[in-house]
Amino acid sequence: MLKITRYYSNDSKIVMTSLQLYKHLLRQCEKLPPDACKHYKFAVKQSYKQHKFEPDPERVKQIISKSIDDAKWIVNKYTKK
């Protein structure tokens, strides 16, 4: 079952649960062009399903941190064009 554990992200200093991260990443996808949005939304959903039952809290913390950093990089990649 999905653990509701809160962590601070590296840059944003926002407390997030796994579900809040999922919603945040889907909202970030809306900032992308339509084709990229569709691709990354699918990737976010698949990744969430894959890690939904992650038992290790330290690993969950790493996933959240890396996901936020990756989302920032992707949004910057498409907005700089």
PDB file of N, CA, C and O in Angstrom, chain B, residues numbered from 101:
ATOM      1  N   MET B 101       0.836  -1.175   0.000  1.00  0.00           N
ATOM      2  CA  MET B 101       0.000   0.000   0.000  1.00  0.00           C
ATOM      3  C   MET B 101       0.880   1.236   0.000  1.00  0.00           C
ATOM      4  O   MET B 101       1.988   1.223   0.535  1.00  0.00           O
ATOM      5  N   LEU B 102       0.386   2.289  -0.595  1.00  0.00           N
ATOM      6  CA  LEU B 102       1.117   3.546  -0.682  1.00  0.00           C
ATOM      7  C   LEU B 102       1.272   4.167   0.691  1.00  0.00           C
ATOM      8  O   LEU B 102       0.291   4.422   1.389  1.00  0.00           O
ATOM      9  N   LYS B 103       2.507   4.405   1.064  1.00  0.00           N
ATOM     10  CA  LYS B 103       2.756   5.028   2.357  1.00  0.00           C
ATOM     11  C   LYS B 103       2.622   6.534   2.218  1.00  0.00           C
ATOM     12  O   LYS B 103       3.120   7.121   1.258  1.00  0.00           O
ATOM     13  N   ILE B 104       1.959   7.149   3.159  1.00  0.00           N
ATOM     14  CA  ILE B 104       1.824   8.598   3.160  1.00  0.00           C
ATOM     15  C   ILE B 104       2.950   9.154   4.024  1.00  0.00           C
ATOM     16  O   ILE B 104       2.790   9.364   5.227  1.00  0.00           O
ATOM     17  N   THR B 105       4.066   9.382   3.397  1.00  0.00           N
ATOM     18  CA  THR B 105       5.236   9.907   4.084  1.00  0.00           C
ATOM     19  C   THR B 105       5.561  11.256   3.470  1.00  0.00           C
ATOM     20  O   THR B 105       5.508  11.412   2.250  1.00  0.00           O
ATOM     21  N   ARG B 106       5.892  12.220   4.293  1.00  0.00           N
ATOM     22  CA  ARG B 106       6.183  13.559   3.789  1.00  0.00           C
ATOM     23  C   ARG B 106       7.684  13.796   3.758  1.00  0.00           C
ATOM     24  O   ARG B 106       8.422  13.386   4.653  1.00  0.00           O
ATOM     25  N   TYR B 107       8.107  14.470   2.696  1.00  0.00           N
ATOM     26  CA  TYR B 107       9.521  14.804   2.531  1.00  0.00           C
ATOM     27  C   TYR B 107       9.633  16.226   2.017  1.00  0.00           C
ATOM     28  O   TYR B 107       8.704  16.748   1.400  1.00  0.00           O
ATOM     29  N   TYR B 108      10.759  16.841   2.269  1.00  0.00           N
ATOM     30  CA  TYR B 108      11.056  18.138   1.689  1.00  0.00           C
ATOM     31  C   TYR B 108      11.791  17.910   0.381  1.00  0.00           C
ATOM     32  O   TYR B 108      12.734  17.121   0.325  1.00  0.00           O
ATOM     33  N   SER B 109      11.372  18.588  -0.659  1.00  0.00           N
ATOM     34  CA  SER B 109      12.092  18.495  -1.921  1.00  0.00           C
ATOM     35  C   SER B 109      13.344  19.359  -1.838  1.00  0.00           C
ATOM     36  O   SER B 109      13.420  20.252  -0.994  1.00  0.00           O
ATOM     37  N   ASN B 110      14.312  19.110  -2.687  1.00  0.00           N
ATOM     38  CA  ASN B 110      15.589  19.816  -2.636  1.00  0.00           C
ATOM     39  C   ASN B 110      15.444  21.319  -2.837  1.00  0.00           C
ATOM     40  O   ASN B 110      15.884  22.097  -1.990  1.00  0.00           O
ATOM     41  N   ASP B 111      14.840  21.737  -3.931  1.00  0.00           N
ATOM     42  CA  ASP B 111      14.816  23.147  -4.283  1.00  0.00           C
ATOM     43  C   ASP B 111      13.558  23.864  -3.842  1.00  0.00           C
ATOM     44  O   ASP B 111      13.627  25.002  -3.378  1.00  0.00           O
ATOM     45  N   SER B 112      12.430  23.232  -3.975  1.00  0.00           N
ATOM     46  CA  SER B 112      11.176  23.944  -3.753  1.00  0.00           C
ATOM     47  C   SER B 112      10.791  24.048  -2.287  1.00  0.00           C
ATOM     48  O   SER B 112       9.943  24.867  -1.934  1.00  0.00           O
ATOM     49  N   LYS B 113      11.387  23.248  -1.435  1.00  0.00           N
ATOM     50  CA  LYS B 113      11.092  23.263   0.004  1.00  0.00           C
ATOM     51  C   LYS B 113       9.600  23.089   0.279  1.00  0.00           C
ATOM     52  O   LYS B 113       9.067  23.627   1.250  1.00  0.00           O
ATOM     53  N   ILE B 114       8.945  22.339  -0.582  1.00  0.00           N
ATOM     54  CA  ILE B 114       7.525  22.035  -0.415  1.00  0.00           C
ATOM     55  C   ILE B 114       7.418  20.635   0.166  1.00  0.00           C
ATOM     56  O   ILE B 114       8.074  19.710  -0.313  1.00  0.00           O
ATOM     57  N   VAL B 115       6.600  20.475   1.188  1.00  0.00           N
ATOM     58  CA  VAL B 115       6.389  19.146   1.756  1.00  0.00           C
ATOM     59  C   VAL B 115       5.446  18.401   0.817  1.00  0.00           C
ATOM     60  O   VAL B 115       4.377  18.903   0.473  1.00  0.00           O
ATOM     61  N   MET B 116       5.852  17.191   0.402  1.00  0.00           N
ATOM     62  CA  MET B 116       5.042  16.448  -0.563  1.00  0.00           C
ATOM     63  C   MET B 116       4.894  14.994  -0.156  1.00  0.00           C
ATOM     64  O   MET B 116       5.840  14.375   0.332  1.00  0.00           O
ATOM     65  N   THR B 117       3.719  14.463  -0.357  1.00  0.00           N
ATOM     66  CA  THR B 117       3.512  13.024  -0.258  1.00  0.00           C
ATOM     67  C   THR B 117       3.690  12.457  -1.666  1.00  0.00           C
ATOM     68  O   THR B 117       3.838  13.210  -2.628  1.00  0.00           O
ATOM     69  N   SER B 118       3.675  11.163  -1.779  1.00  0.00           N
ATOM     70  CA  SER B 118       3.796  10.531  -3.093  1.00  0.00           C
ATOM     71  C   SER B 118       2.646  10.944  -4.005  1.00  0.00           C
ATOM     72  O   SER B 118       2.851  11.200  -5.191  1.00  0.00           O
ATOM     73  N   LEU B 119       1.452  11.008  -3.459  1.00  0.00           N
ATOM     74  CA  LEU B 119       0.293  11.403  -4.255  1.00  0.00           C
ATOM     75  C   LEU B 119       0.383  12.873  -4.666  1.00  0.00           C
ATOM     76  O   LEU B 119       0.034  13.221  -5.794  1.00  0.00           O
ATOM     77  N   GLN B 120       0.844  13.730  -3.769  1.00  0.00           N
ATOM     78  CA  GLN B 120       1.019  15.139  -4.116  1.00  0.00           C
ATOM     79  C   GLN B 120       2.071  15.300  -5.206  1.00  0.00           C
ATOM     80  O   GLN B 120       1.931  16.144  -6.091  1.00  0.00           O
ATOM     81  N   LEU B 121       3.122  14.489  -5.142  1.00  0.00           N
ATOM     82  CA  LEU B 121       4.147  14.519  -6.186  1.00  0.00           C
ATOM     83  C   LEU B 121       3.531  14.135  -7.526  1.00  0.00           C
ATOM     84  O   LEU B 121       3.789  14.787  -8.538  1.00  0.00           O
ATOM     85  N   TYR B 122       2.725  13.091  -7.538  1.00  0.00           N
ATOM     86  CA  TYR B 122       2.057  12.633  -8.758  1.00  0.00           C
ATOM     87  C   TYR B 122       1.228  13.765  -9.365  1.00  0.00           C
ATOM     88  O   TYR B 122       1.313  14.024 -10.566  1.00  0.00           O
ATOM     89  N   LYS B 123       0.440  14.428  -8.548  1.00  0.00           N
ATOM     90  CA  LYS B 123      -0.390  15.538  -9.029  1.00  0.00           C
ATOM     91  C   LYS B 123       0.477  16.694  -9.523  1.00  0.00           C
ATOM     92  O   LYS B 123       0.183  17.305 -10.550  1.00  0.00           O
ATOM     93  N   HIS B 124       1.540  16.986  -8.788  1.00  0.00           N
ATOM     94  CA  HIS B 124       2.458  18.061  -9.171  1.00  0.00           C
ATOM     95  C   HIS B 124       3.073  17.779 -10.543  1.00  0.00           C
ATOM     96  O   HIS B 124       3.137  18.668 -11.392  1.00  0.00           O
ATOM     97  N   LEU B 125       3.520  16.551 -10.757  1.00  0.00           N
ATOM     98  CA  LEU B 125       4.154  16.203 -12.029  1.00  0.00           C
ATOM     99  C   LEU B 125       3.160  16.271 -13.187  1.00  0.00           C
ATOM    100  O   LEU B 125       3.518  16.701 -14.284  1.00  0.00           O
ATOM    101  N   LEU B 126       1.930  15.854 -12.955  1.00  0.00           N
ATOM    102  CA  LEU B 126       0.916  15.957 -14.016  1.00  0.00           C
ATOM    103  C   LEU B 126       0.629  17.420 -14.352  1.00  0.00           C
ATOM    104  O   LEU B 126       0.412  17.758 -15.515  1.00  0.00           O
ATOM    105  N   ARG B 127       0.626  18.289 -13.337  1.00  0.00           N
ATOM    106  CA  ARG B 127       0.432  19.722 -13.582  1.00  0.00           C
ATOM    107  C   ARG B 127       1.615  20.315 -14.349  1.00  0.00           C
ATOM    108  O   ARG B 127       1.432  21.191 -15.195  1.00  0.00           O
ATOM    109  N   GLN B 128       2.806  19.847 -14.060  1.00  0.00           N
ATOM    110  CA  GLN B 128       3.987  20.327 -14.780  1.00  0.00           C
ATOM    111  C   GLN B 128       3.910  19.936 -16.257  1.00  0.00           C
ATOM    112  O   GLN B 128       4.387  20.671 -17.122  1.00  0.00           O
ATOM    113  N   CYS B 129       3.315  18.790 -16.540  1.00  0.00           N
ATOM    114  CA  CYS B 129       3.168  18.338 -17.925  1.00  0.00           C
ATOM    115  C   CYS B 129       2.320  19.304 -18.743  1.00  0.00           C
ATOM    116  O   CYS B 129       2.509  19.430 -19.953  1.00  0.00           O
ATOM    117  N   GLU B 130       1.392  19.981 -18.089  1.00  0.00           N
ATOM    118  CA  GLU B 130       0.518  20.925 -18.791  1.00  0.00           C
ATOM    119  C   GLU B 130       1.292  22.117 -19.353  1.00  0.00           C
ATOM    120  O   GLU B 130       0.791  22.812 -20.238  1.00  0.00           O
ATOM    121  N   LYS B 131       2.483  22.358 -18.862  1.00  0.00           N
ATOM    122  CA  LYS B 131       3.321  23.466 -19.344  1.00  0.00           C
ATOM    123  C   LYS B 131       4.048  23.103 -20.637  1.00  0.00           C
ATOM    124  O   LYS B 131       4.679  23.963 -21.253  1.00  0.00           O
ATOM    125  N   LEU B 132       3.967  21.851 -21.049  1.00  0.00           N
ATOM    126  CA  LEU B 132       4.696  21.356 -22.215  1.00  0.00           C
ATOM    127  C   LEU B 132       3.831  21.410 -23.470  1.00  0.00           C
ATOM    128  O   LEU B 132       2.608  21.509 -23.373  1.00  0.00           O
ATOM    129  N   PRO B 133       4.457  21.345 -24.657  1.00  0.00           N
ATOM    130  CA  PRO B 133       3.690  21.252 -25.902  1.00  0.00           C
ATOM    131  C   PRO B 133       2.824  19.985 -25.896  1.00  0.00           C
ATOM    132  O   PRO B 133       3.138  19.027 -25.189  1.00  0.00           O
ATOM    133  N   PRO B 134       1.742  19.974 -26.675  1.00  0.00           N
ATOM    134  CA  PRO B 134       0.780  18.856 -26.628  1.00  0.00           C
ATOM    135  C   PRO B 134       1.383  17.461 -26.787  1.00  0.00           C
ATOM    136  O   PRO B 134       1.049  16.558 -26.020  1.00  0.00           O
ATOM    137  N   ASP B 135       2.258  17.273 -27.761  1.00  0.00           N
ATOM    138  CA  ASP B 135       2.842  15.937 -27.956  1.00  0.00           C
ATOM    139  C   ASP B 135       3.712  15.531 -26.776  1.00  0.00           C
ATOM    140  O   ASP B 135       3.647  14.392 -26.313  1.00  0.00           O
ATOM    141  N   ALA B 136       4.520  16.455 -26.296  1.00  0.00           N
ATOM    142  CA  ALA B 136       5.391  16.169 -25.148  1.00  0.00           C
ATOM    143  C   ALA B 136       4.548  15.952 -23.895  1.00  0.00           C
ATOM    144  O   ALA B 136       4.861  15.091 -23.072  1.00  0.00           O
ATOM    145  N   CYS B 137       3.491  16.728 -23.753  1.00  0.00           N
ATOM    146  CA  CYS B 137       2.598  16.600 -22.595  1.00  0.00           C
ATOM    147  C   CYS B 137       2.030  15.186 -22.526  1.00  0.00           C
ATOM    148  O   CYS B 137       2.044  14.552 -21.471  1.00  0.00           O
ATOM    149  N   LYS B 138       1.540  14.709 -23.644  1.00  0.00           N
ATOM    150  CA  LYS B 138       0.960  13.366 -23.698  1.00  0.00           C
ATOM    151  C   LYS B 138       2.004  12.309 -23.329  1.00  0.00           C
ATOM    152  O   LYS B 138       1.725  11.393 -22.555  1.00  0.00           O
ATOM    153  N   HIS B 139       3.196  12.444 -23.886  1.00  0.00           N
ATOM    154  CA  HIS B 139       4.277  11.485 -23.622  1.00  0.00           C
ATOM    155  C   HIS B 139       4.659  11.469 -22.144  1.00  0.00           C
ATOM    156  O   HIS B 139       4.744  10.402 -21.536  1.00  0.00           O
ATOM    157  N   TYR B 140       4.888  12.637 -21.569  1.00  0.00           N
ATOM    158  CA  TYR B 140       5.351  12.696 -20.181  1.00  0.00           C
ATOM    159  C   TYR B 140       4.251  12.346 -19.181  1.00  0.00           C
ATOM    160  O   TYR B 140       4.544  11.792 -18.122  1.00  0.00           O
ATOM    161  N   LYS B 141       2.999  12.655 -19.493  1.00  0.00           N
ATOM    162  CA  LYS B 141       1.904  12.230 -18.609  1.00  0.00           C
ATOM    163  C   LYS B 141       1.846  10.704 -18.536  1.00  0.00           C
ATOM    164  O   LYS B 141       1.664  10.128 -17.464  1.00  0.00           O
ATOM    165  N   PHE B 142       2.003  10.067 -19.685  1.00  0.00           N
ATOM    166  CA  PHE B 142       2.009   8.606 -19.713  1.00  0.00           C
ATOM    167  C   PHE B 142       3.174   8.073 -18.882  1.00  0.00           C
ATOM    168  O   PHE B 142       3.008   7.129 -18.110  1.00  0.00           O
ATOM    169  N   ALA B 143       4.353   8.678 -19.039  1.00  0.00           N
ATOM    170  CA  ALA B 143       5.540   8.240 -18.292  1.00  0.00           C
ATOM    171  C   ALA B 143       5.346   8.428 -16.789  1.00  0.00           C
ATOM    172  O   ALA B 143       5.737   7.567 -16.002  1.00  0.00           O
ATOM    173  N   VAL B 144       4.744   9.548 -16.388  1.00  0.00           N
ATOM    174  CA  VAL B 144       4.491   9.809 -14.962  1.00  0.00           C
ATOM    175  C   VAL B 144       3.533   8.760 -14.406  1.00  0.00           C
ATOM    176  O   VAL B 144       3.768   8.216 -13.327  1.00  0.00           O
ATOM    177  N   LYS B 145       2.474   8.477 -15.125  1.00  0.00           N
ATOM    178  CA  LYS B 145       1.489   7.494 -14.659  1.00  0.00           C
ATOM    179  C   LYS B 145       2.112   6.105 -14.525  1.00  0.00           C
ATOM    180  O   LYS B 145       1.865   5.403 -13.544  1.00  0.00           O
ATOM    181  N   GLN B 146       2.914   5.713 -15.504  1.00  0.00           N
ATOM    182  CA  GLN B 146       3.556   4.399 -15.446  1.00  0.00           C
ATOM    183  C   GLN B 146       4.543   4.314 -14.287  1.00  0.00           C
ATOM    184  O   GLN B 146       4.608   3.302 -13.588  1.00  0.00           O
ATOM    185  N   SER B 147       5.299   5.368 -14.091  1.00  0.00           N
ATOM    186  CA  SER B 147       6.278   5.382 -13.003  1.00  0.00           C
ATOM    187  C   SER B 147       5.585   5.335 -11.645  1.00  0.00           C
ATOM    188  O   SER B 147       6.047   4.657 -10.727  1.00  0.00           O
ATOM    189  N   TYR B 148       4.471   6.061 -11.521  1.00  0.00           N
ATOM    190  CA  TYR B 148       3.718   6.048 -10.265  1.00  0.00           C
ATOM    191  C   TYR B 148       3.211   4.636  -9.970  1.00  0.00           C
ATOM    192  O   TYR B 148       3.316   4.154  -8.842  1.00  0.00           O
ATOM    193  N   LYS B 149       2.663   3.983 -10.988  1.00  0.00           N
ATOM    194  CA  LYS B 149       2.170   2.613 -10.801  1.00  0.00           C
ATOM    195  C   LYS B 149       3.304   1.666 -10.415  1.00  0.00           C
ATOM    196  O   LYS B 149       3.127   0.779  -9.581  1.00  0.00           O
ATOM    197  N   GLN B 150       4.458   1.861 -11.025  1.00  0.00           N
ATOM    198  CA  GLN B 150       5.607   0.989 -10.775  1.00  0.00           C
ATOM    199  C   GLN B 150       6.122   1.133  -9.344  1.00  0.00           C
ATOM    200  O   GLN B 150       6.522   0.142  -8.733  1.00  0.00           O
ATOM    201  N   HIS B 151       6.118   2.342  -8.808  1.00  0.00           N
ATOM    202  CA  HIS B 151       6.686   2.596  -7.485  1.00  0.00           C
ATOM    203  C   HIS B 151       5.623   2.783  -6.403  1.00  0.00           C
ATOM    204  O   HIS B 151       5.935   3.198  -5.286  1.00  0.00           O
ATOM    205  N   LYS B 152       4.390   2.483  -6.730  1.00  0.00           N
ATOM    206  CA  LYS B 152       3.273   2.716  -5.819  1.00  0.00           C
ATOM    207  C   LYS B 152       3.445   2.020  -4.471  1.00  0.00           C
ATOM    208  O   LYS B 152       3.058   2.568  -3.439  1.00  0.00           O
ATOM    209  N   PHE B 153       4.004   0.850  -4.471  1.00  0.00           N
ATOM    210  CA  PHE B 153       4.127   0.072  -3.238  1.00  0.00           C
ATOM    211  C   PHE B 153       5.572  -0.015  -2.750  1.00  0.00           C
ATOM    212  O   PHE B 153       5.963  -1.009  -2.136  1.00  0.00           O
ATOM    213  N   GLU B 154       6.348   0.999  -3.013  1.00  0.00           N
ATOM    214  CA  GLU B 154       7.755   1.025  -2.591  1.00  0.00           C
ATOM    215  C   GLU B 154       7.824   1.000  -1.063  1.00  0.00           C
ATOM    216  O   GLU B 154       7.312   1.912  -0.414  1.00  0.00           O
ATOM    217  N   PRO B 155       8.448  -0.027  -0.478  1.00  0.00           N
ATOM    218  CA  PRO B 155       8.460  -0.171   0.982  1.00  0.00           C
ATOM    219  C   PRO B 155       9.544   0.649   1.697  1.00  0.00           C
ATOM    220  O   PRO B 155       9.417   0.937   2.887  1.00  0.00           O
ATOM    221  N   ASP B 156      10.597   1.022   0.982  1.00  0.00           N
ATOM    222  CA  ASP B 156      11.732   1.692   1.612  1.00  0.00           C
ATOM    223  C   ASP B 156      11.537   3.214   1.622  1.00  0.00           C
ATOM    224  O   ASP B 156      11.557   3.838   0.561  1.00  0.00           O
ATOM    225  N   PRO B 157      11.350   3.820   2.798  1.00  0.00           N
ATOM    226  CA  PRO B 157      11.135   5.270   2.883  1.00  0.00           C
ATOM    227  C   PRO B 157      12.300   6.084   2.313  1.00  0.00           C
ATOM    228  O   PRO B 157      12.086   7.159   1.751  1.00  0.00           O
ATOM    229  N   GLU B 158      13.499   5.591   2.449  1.00  0.00           N
ATOM    230  CA  GLU B 158      14.669   6.307   1.922  1.00  0.00           C
ATOM    231  C   GLU B 158      14.634   6.320   0.393  1.00  0.00           C
ATOM    232  O   GLU B 158      14.983   7.319  -0.235  1.00  0.00           O
ATOM    233  N   ARG B 159      14.212   5.210  -0.193  1.00  0.00           N
ATOM    234  CA  ARG B 159      14.091   5.127  -1.657  1.00  0.00           C
ATOM    235  C   ARG B 159      12.979   6.050  -2.146  1.00  0.00           C
ATOM    236  O   ARG B 159      13.126   6.690  -3.187  1.00  0.00           O
ATOM    237  N   VAL B 160      11.877   6.129  -1.419  1.00  0.00           N
ATOM    238  CA  VAL B 160      10.781   7.029  -1.781  1.00  0.00           C
ATOM    239  C   VAL B 160      11.286   8.468  -1.776  1.00  0.00           C
ATOM    240  O   VAL B 160      10.964   9.247  -2.674  1.00  0.00           O
ATOM    241  N   LYS B 161      12.063   8.812  -0.781  1.00  0.00           N
ATOM    242  CA  LYS B 161      12.633  10.158  -0.682  1.00  0.00           C
ATOM    243  C   LYS B 161      13.506  10.458  -1.903  1.00  0.00           C
ATOM    244  O   LYS B 161      13.444  11.556  -2.457  1.00  0.00           O
ATOM    245  N   GLN B 162      14.315   9.491  -2.318  1.00  0.00           N
ATOM    246  CA  GLN B 162      15.173   9.663  -3.491  1.00  0.00           C
ATOM    247  C   GLN B 162      14.342   9.841  -4.763  1.00  0.00           C
ATOM    248  O   GLN B 162      14.649  10.689  -5.601  1.00  0.00           O
ATOM    249  N   ILE B 163      13.302   9.044  -4.895  1.00  0.00           N
ATOM    250  CA  ILE B 163      12.441   9.114  -6.079  1.00  0.00           C
ATOM    251  C   ILE B 163      11.780  10.483  -6.165  1.00  0.00           C
ATOM    252  O   ILE B 163      11.740  11.085  -7.237  1.00  0.00           O
ATOM    253  N   ILE B 164      11.262  10.978  -5.043  1.00  0.00           N
ATOM    254  CA  ILE B 164      10.600  12.281  -5.020  1.00  0.00           C
ATOM    255  C   ILE B 164      11.579  13.380  -5.414  1.00  0.00           C
ATOM    256  O   ILE B 164      11.269  14.218  -6.260  1.00  0.00           O
ATOM    257  N   SER B 165      12.738  13.375  -4.813  1.00  0.00           N
ATOM    258  CA  SER B 165      13.743  14.395  -5.098  1.00  0.00           C
ATOM    259  C   SER B 165      14.160  14.376  -6.568  1.00  0.00           C
ATOM    260  O   SER B 165      14.218  15.422  -7.215  1.00  0.00           O
ATOM    261  N   LYS B 166      14.448  13.197  -7.085  1.00  0.00           N
ATOM    262  CA  LYS B 166      14.877  13.065  -8.482  1.00  0.00           C
ATOM    263  C   LYS B 166      13.757  13.460  -9.438  1.00  0.00           C
ATOM    264  O   LYS B 166      14.020  14.073 -10.473  1.00  0.00           O
ATOM    265  N   SER B 167      12.522  13.123  -9.112  1.00  0.00           N
ATOM    266  CA  SER B 167      11.387  13.452  -9.972  1.00  0.00           C
ATOM    267  C   SER B 167      11.190  14.954 -10.089  1.00  0.00           C
ATOM    268  O   SER B 167      10.915  15.465 -11.175  1.00  0.00           O
ATOM    269  N   ILE B 168      11.329  15.657  -8.983  1.00  0.00           N
ATOM    270  CA  ILE B 168      11.178  17.113  -9.004  1.00  0.00           C
ATOM    271  C   ILE B 168      12.285  17.745  -9.842  1.00  0.00           C
ATOM    272  O   ILE B 168      12.023  18.637 -10.650  1.00  0.00           O
ATOM    273  N   ASP B 169      13.510  17.289  -9.653  1.00  0.00           N
ATOM    274  CA  ASP B 169      14.634  17.815 -10.438  1.00  0.00           C
ATOM    275  C   ASP B 169      14.445  17.531 -11.929  1.00  0.00           C
ATOM    276  O   ASP B 169      14.691  18.402 -12.763  1.00  0.00           O
ATOM    277  N   ASP B 170      14.010  16.320 -12.261  1.00  0.00           N
ATOM    278  CA  ASP B 170      13.797  15.955 -13.663  1.00  0.00           C
ATOM    279  C   ASP B 170      12.679  16.790 -14.290  1.00  0.00           C
ATOM    280  O   ASP B 170      12.790  17.216 -15.440  1.00  0.00           O
ATOM    281  N   ALA B 171      11.611  17.019 -13.538  1.00  0.00           N
ATOM    282  CA  ALA B 171      10.492  17.816 -14.051  1.00  0.00           C
ATOM    283  C   ALA B 171      10.940  19.244 -14.347  1.00  0.00           C
ATOM    284  O   ALA B 171      10.568  19.811 -15.375  1.00  0.00           O
ATOM    285  N   LYS B 172      11.729  19.822 -13.461  1.00  0.00           N
ATOM    286  CA  LYS B 172      12.243  21.179 -13.698  1.00  0.00           C
ATOM    287  C   LYS B 172      13.092  21.215 -14.963  1.00  0.00           C
ATOM    288  O   LYS B 172      12.982  22.141 -15.766  1.00  0.00           O
ATOM    289  N   TRP B 173      13.940  20.203 -15.135  1.00  0.00           N
ATOM    290  CA  TRP B 173      14.809  20.160 -16.306  1.00  0.00           C
ATOM    291  C   TRP B 173      13.992  20.052 -17.591  1.00  0.00           C
ATOM    292  O   TRP B 173      14.281  20.739 -18.571  1.00  0.00           O
ATOM    293  N   ILE B 174      12.978  19.195 -17.589  1.00  0.00           N
ATOM    294  CA  ILE B 174      12.157  18.995 -18.787  1.00  0.00           C
ATOM    295  C   ILE B 174      11.378  20.258 -19.130  1.00  0.00           C
ATOM    296  O   ILE B 174      11.326  20.654 -20.294  1.00  0.00           O
ATOM    297  N   VAL B 175      10.777  20.890 -18.137  1.00  0.00           N
ATOM    298  CA  VAL B 175      10.026  22.127 -18.394  1.00  0.00           C
ATOM    299  C   VAL B 175      10.970  23.200 -18.935  1.00  0.00           C
ATOM    300  O   VAL B 175      10.623  23.905 -19.882  1.00  0.00           O
ATOM    301  N   ASN B 176      12.154  23.332 -18.346  1.00  0.00           N
ATOM    302  CA  ASN B 176      13.135  24.306 -18.850  1.00  0.00           C
ATOM    303  C   ASN B 176      13.555  23.992 -20.277  1.00  0.00           C
ATOM    304  O   ASN B 176      13.738  24.898 -21.090  1.00  0.00           O
ATOM    305  N   LYS B 177      13.706  22.727 -20.579  1.00  0.00           N
ATOM    306  CA  LYS B 177      14.106  22.300 -21.925  1.00  0.00           C
ATOM    307  C   LYS B 177      13.105  22.790 -22.965  1.00  0.00           C
ATOM    308  O   LYS B 177      13.498  23.275 -24.026  1.00  0.00           O
ATOM    309  N   TYR B 178      11.824  22.666 -22.669  1.00  0.00           N
ATOM    310  CA  TYR B 178      10.800  23.046 -23.636  1.00  0.00           C
ATOM    311  C   TYR B 178      10.489  24.537 -23.621  1.00  0.00           C
ATOM    312  O   TYR B 178      10.034  25.067 -24.634  1.00  0.00           O
ATOM    313  N   THR B 179      10.713  25.221 -22.526  1.00  0.00           N
ATOM    314  CA  THR B 179      10.400  26.653 -22.478  1.00  0.00           C
ATOM    315  C   THR B 179      11.524  27.504 -23.053  1.00  0.00           C
ATOM    316  O   THR B 179      11.296  28.666 -23.387  1.00  0.00           O
ATOM    317  N   LYS B 180      12.720  26.963 -23.176  1.00  0.00           N
ATOM    318  CA  LYS B 180      13.846  27.721 -23.734  1.00  0.00           C
ATOM    319  C   LYS B 180      13.859  27.721 -25.254  1.00  0.00           C
ATOM    320  O   LYS B 180      14.658  28.436 -25.858  1.00  0.00           O
ATOM    321  N   LYS B 181      13.000  26.940 -25.881  1.00  0.00           N
ATOM    322  CA  LYS B 181      12.970  26.871 -27.355  1.00  0.00           C
ATOM    323  C   LYS B 181      12.380  28.131 -27.937  1.00  0.00           C
ATOM    324  O   LYS B 181      12.273  28.257 -29.157  1.00  0.00           O
TER     325      LYS B 181
END
